[in-house]
């Protein structure tokens, strides 16, 4: 029997950060993952956007989340030698005069002047429609593909990563064993929408699935090297590829690329960008979102040794470092969880 302090389910963004921090603190860990290439962690844009929505509202805890995310990803960079966290700007296209006025009004409000440019500029010639652009500062893009690959490599080299999709039958809670081989003291489920442990707690549909779809495309003439947001994002990706998305569907329940999503995103490209393009890849991922748009962190009501980080929705890149810090302070130091994210609020 192999003995571990912590067993972690899921090697997405959250599970990878948690595993790295626990190993750094000297704990014995093992991570279980099914290596699903369509998991939301593997197709995310990696974008941290401090001001969102049609009304340009600051994200929840935007300054704190940015600081913790930067510190977390940069600390892991020192282990691997790869840079993940890159500060950036987002060029936000104003859809009409009303949005232009609202943007300029926001810049005069307390707490917004450091995030939003006080002047608007014209869209460049790459775009079909001529609109005004405002610049969102203090954004960032995290190279999640490289981060997840590096995290998996570190775990595999230490023989701490098990390629296995876990089900109820694989876990013996009375003995604290997985697959009759791995003995654990604490179990942390970071497996998102695929979590059978979490889904049994989802009462009154407090959490619901959201399927996000993205494209990778290659343009003939579009060379704009800034991140652009209109109805969707256009993000310079790798070499001459661009990430376009995401199309969100609240009714779809499986992470399958759809004709609806493809049509919505290609129509967006053809409306805005003055360039022929080639579709390289189309993927979908399913993530869990909560009614109050706050993540869920904490302990199972019946099993005091089972814990969760879930419900991060579309903001997993920025929320995961914060949620991991909250859970570790709770488990290792006895510090109470932020009430806004405590999973106890759903049961």
Helices and strands as residue ranges (DSSP letters): E 2-9, H 13-24, E 29-33, H 40-43, E 47-48, E 51-52, E 57-58, H 62-80, E 85-93, H 97-107, E 121-122, E 132-142, H 144-157, E 161-163, G 168-170, E 171-172, E 177-178, E 182-189, G 192-194, H 196-199, G 203-205, E 207-219, E 227-229, E 233-236, E 241-249, H 259-272, E 277-290, E 296-299, E 306-310, G 313-315, H 316-333, G 343-346
